[in-house]
Amino acid sequence: MNSKNTSIPVHKLQERTDKGIMMSYVSAAAERGKIPSTMHRDDHYIFLFQESGRSKMILDFQEVQLNGTGIFYILPAQAHQIVEFDQTSGWFLAVDTSMVEARYRTVFEEFISQQRPVEPEIADLGQIRQCAELLYLFFTRKEQSFVSDTTLRALVSAYVGMIAEIYLLGEPQKSIRNLRPQVITRQFRKILRTNFKSLKKPSDYASELCLSLSYLNECVKEETGSPVSHWVHHEVVLEAKRLLCYSNANVKQIAFSLGYDDHTYFSRLFTRLSGLSPLQFRKLYRE
């Protein structure tokens, strides 16, 4: 790792294409060297549709395996690395955030309780494969017009929508009698994801949502099993772990980037929540 690197590399879709998407089909005969092998983030969504084979990746310190047929998505800014790719065939799609409809972003970022691979039903499998093939056809066309660009966007929306629906239908069905805690928890998670570096107190989030802290805690705990403070700390520590493991920023730089002026307080917080000091964690995961 470059000693001057103080941040995790970010792959920017705009630097690779002006279409807003990149799509490829990987066959079982593909060379291993074509698969990304370094930890990085993307500024866009990634959708994987594996038809056969086996693949394994690390996503924010969690191992994710796809065996056989399955679909999976990676959110913008998540640190990830493919570590194994064995006789795998399937579709890879990178999509600019602006091309993912807000209702689908809500599914991936707020509704899904656990980000995991899912296996489509047989009926869905045929439809999503047909859509992938048609989308790839339009993506690779040499002659483009404003009509084909509109069609490409519509196909992206259809493909992503199919994946969103498969995930949504696989979620546990909540009682429709009291949806308010669910809605409030989704709103909290959305604010947290973009503001955890500046909003550190649970009361800050209650104020953003115009709720009492006790009611916000009640809703979040009912939906997730943990209070607001747990999720605020979880987001902070996860980002700190990413930077400790995949960048060479020192603890003081990391603390400052996460909104802490007092790096000793940050170190104590990290140690209490993770069981290791920042430097111990870095040493452990780099060995």
N, C-alpha and C positions, 0 to 999 in steps of 0.2 A: 504494500500500500504506500502511495506517495506520502512522504513525511509532511508535505505542505497541505495535504487534503484535510480540511476541517469540516467537511460536510459529505453526506452520502450522494454519490452521483445521481443526477436526475436526467432521465431520457425524455427529450422533448419531441413530441410528435410533429410539431411544425417544422422542425429541422430536417425531417425525413420525407414529408409529403405536404402538398397544399390541398389535398382532398379531404382532410379531416379524419381519414381512416387509413389503416394499413391492414391488409389481409393476406394470409398465406395458408397453403395446405401443406402439412408435414406428412410425408409418407414413412412407412416403417423402415424404408431403406435410407432415410436421411442420415447424414453424417452427424456424429455427436458434436462436432465442432461448430455446427450452425446454431446450437442452442446456447442462449445466454448462460454464462457460468460465473458471473460476478454479481455481488449484491448491489442493487440499485433501486431507485424509485422511478415511477413514471408520472408525468403530468396529465395522464389520460387513463381511461378505463381499459382493462384487458379482459377479454372473454375467451375462454378456452372450451372447445368442444372436442373431446377425445373420443374417437370411435373404437380404437383398440389399442392394446399395449399397456404399458405401465410407465408412469412418470411420478416424480417426487420433487417437491420444492420446499423451501423454507420461507414462510410468510410471517414476518414479525415474530420470530423466535418459535413459531409453531410449525411442526412438520405436517405437510399436506400431501396425501397420496391419491392418485387417480389410478384405479385398476379397471381395465376394460373400458366400457362406455361410461362417460360422465361429463358433466359441465361444471365450470368453475369460473369465478370472476375475481379480479383484483382491482381494488379501489385506487384512485389517484393518491400518491404519497405513501402508499404502503411499501415498506422495504421487503424485497423478495429476491429469490435466487433459485433457479432450477438446478437441482443437484443430480438428478437421474432421469434418463430418457431411454427407455428400453422397448424397442420394436413398436414405437408409438405412431399411430396415424390419427390425424385430426386437423381441426381448423383453429387458427389463431387470428383473433381480431383485436386491433387496437383502435379505440374510438375517442376522438376529442370530446371533452365534457359537454361542449355546446351542442353536440349532435345526439346526446342522450337525453330524451325527454324528462322533464322534471318529475313526472309521475313514476318513471322507472328508476330515477336516481333515488327517489324516496324509498322504493322497495329495497334497493341494494344497501342504502346507507342508514335507513331507519327501521324498516320492518323486520329485516332478517336478524333473528336472535343469535344465530351461530353461523359464521361464514364457513361453509364446508362444501365439498363436491356433492352433487346430486346426480342420480341416474334417471334420465327421462323415461316416461312410460313408452311402450312400443309405438303407440299411435303418435305421440309427440316426437319421437325420434325421427320418424320418416319426414314429418313436416319441417323440423328444424334442419335436417340434412338438405332437403330441397331448397329451403330458404338460403342456407349457406352457399350452396352451389350457384344459385341465381345471383346472390350478392357478389360472389367472387367473379362471376362472369361480367357483371357491370363494372366492377372495380378494375379489372384487367383490360377492359376495352381501350383500344388505342385512340379511337375517335370519340371525343366527348362533346356534348352540347349542353345548353342550360336544361334541356329536357332530361338528358341522361343523368345530369347532376341531381335533379329533383328526384328521379327514380332511385338513384343510389341512396339518397337520404331516406327515402321511404322504405327501402329494403333494410337499411341499417336499423330504422325504428322498428320494423316488423321483427327482425332477428333478435334484437335486444329485448323487445316486448315479450317474445316467446320465452326467453330465458328468465325474465322477471316473473312471468306467470308460473313457470315451473317451480321457481323458488318460493313464490308466495303460496302456492297450493300445498307445498310441503311443510309450511309452518303450522305449528299447533293452532287449532281454531279456538279463538277466545269467545267468551260469552258476549253476545251483542247487547246484553242488558246494561253493561257499564263500560263504555268505550273510553270514557274521559281519562282514566289513568294511562291507558295505552297511548292516546293522542298526546298527552302531556309528556310522557316519557320519550316519545319520538321527537317532540320539539326540543326537549332538553338535550338529547343526544346530538341533534343537528347543531345547536348552539355550542355545545361542548367541543365538537370536532373542529370548529373554526376559531374558537376563542380560548382554548385551554391555556394558552401562553399568557393571556392577559387577565382572565377571570379565574381566580384561585379559590375563592370562598364559595361554599354552597349557597350562601345568601345572595351572591352576585347573580347566580342563575335564577333564583327565585324572583329577584327584582326584574330580570330580563323578561320573565314570563308573567310578571304581575301576579305572583302567587305568594302565599306565605311559605316560609321554609318548611314548616312542619307538613303542610299539604304536599309540597313537591317531594319531600322525602317519602311520604306515605305512598304516593303514586309510583315513584321510581322503584322503591323497595318491593311493592306489590308486583310489578312487572319483571324486575330483574333479580330480586332476592338480595340486593345490596343498596345502601343509601347513596345519596348524591356524592358525598365526600369520597367514597370508594371509587367512583367512576372518574372523578376529577383527578385523583391521584393516579389511577390506572393510566389515563391518557398521558399525563406528565412523565411517569416512569417509563412507559413504553417508548416514548420519543427519546428519552434520555438513553435508554438501552440501545436504541438504533444508532445514536450518535457515538456512544462509547464503543460499540462493537465495529461499526463500519466507517468511522471517520477518525481522524487523529486530533480532533479538537480536545483541548484540556478541560478539566472539570469546571474551571472558572468560566471558560468560554461557553460550555454547554449550559451551565446554570444561567448565565446571562441571556443566552438565546431562548431559554424557556421562561424568561420573565422574572428570574430571581437575582436581585442585586447582591444578596448575601450568599456566596457560594458555600460557606460552611453550613448554613442552615439547609441549603439544598442537599449537601452531602449527608447530613444527618437524616433528612427526610427519605432520601433514596435508600440509605442503609436500613432504616426502620421498615420500609415497605418491601424491600427485595431480599433482605437478609444478608446482603453483601455491600461493602462500600463501593463507590463508583470504580475505583482502581482495581479492587478485587474482582468485580464483575468483568471489567475489560480484560484483565489477565486471564480469567477463567475461559472466556469465550473466544479468545484469540489463540489459545494454546491448541 
